[in-house]
């Protein structure tokens, strides 16, 4: 049944609209400096059908996680290490999907 749903144009349209809404929410959180909430939204996008196949979704997650990690590190908050790990893994995935994606390589280089 799930396979049929995913091939149904209505299902695909609904999933695309939902992903777009989640990305807009994530961007809004990013602009407000709420990086953890932005990360959560990008994780939701990645978990949607085909969301994990778009390097930009992983790159956006990496950017949010990196900013969150740096903010936490500078302010002495807990959780920076986990955010650094998420940033590295997301940047790695973005580069696996598109090896020409320079920002992903730059984000990965921060950890080396």
N, C-alpha and C positions, 0 to 999 in steps of 0.2 A: 504494500500500500504506500509506503514512504517513497519508493522509487517512482511510482505513478505520480504522486504529489509533486515530486521535484521536477518531473518532466511537464507538468501542467503549467501553461503560461501564466495562469492566475496566481499559482503558488510562487512562481519565479518573480512576478511583478510585486507581490506582497513582500517577499523576502528582500527584494531590492529596495523597496520603499522603507522597510524597517531598518535595513543597514544604513541607508542615507540618513534617517532620523537619528540613529545612534551616533553616527559620525558627527552630525551637527551638534548633538548634545556634548560629545567629547570635545569638540572645538570650543564650545562655550565654556566648559569647565577649564580647558587649557587657558583661555583668555582671562579667566577669573583667578588663575593660579591654583586651581584645585586639581592638581596633577594626579592624585590617587583616583579621584572620581573619573577623570579623563581616561586613565589607564583601564578602569573597570569597563567603561563603554567600549574602548577599542578591543578589549578581550571578548566582549559580547559580539562585536562585529566579526572577529576572527572565528568565533565558534558557529557563526551562521553558515548556511550552505555556500560553499566556494569562498567564504571569507578568508580562509587560511591560504588560499592560492594567490592572493593579491599582495605583492611585496609592499605596497604602500600602507596597507593596514598594519603590517608588522613594523614598518618604519615609523609610523605614527605612534605605535605603542612604545617603541624604543625611545623615541624623542620624549614622550611623556614620562617614561620611567627614569630616563637619565636626568631630566629636570627635577623630578621628585627626589631622586637620590641625592643630587647636589644640594637641593634646598634642605633636606633633612640633615645632611652631613654638616652643612654650614651652621645650621641652627641647633645642632646637638640632639636632634630628635632620633628616636629609634626607628629602624626600618630601612635605613639607607642601603645596607648591604643587600637586602632582598630586592630593592628597586634596581640596584646596579645589575644584579643577576638577571632580572626580567629584561632590562635594557639590552644586555649582551645577547641573551637568547633571541630576542625579537630582531635585533640587528643581524644576527647570524642567519636567521630564517629569511629575512628580506634579501640578503645577499645570495642565499641558496636559490631563491626564486628568480632573482635578476642579478647576475654576477657583475653587471655594468653599473649597478646602483652605488655611486660613490659615497653618498652620505652614510649608507650602511657600513661600508668599509671604514669610514672615519670613526663612526661610533664604536665599531669593534676595536679599532686601534687604540682607543682610550684605555682599554683594559689590558693591553699587552705591555 
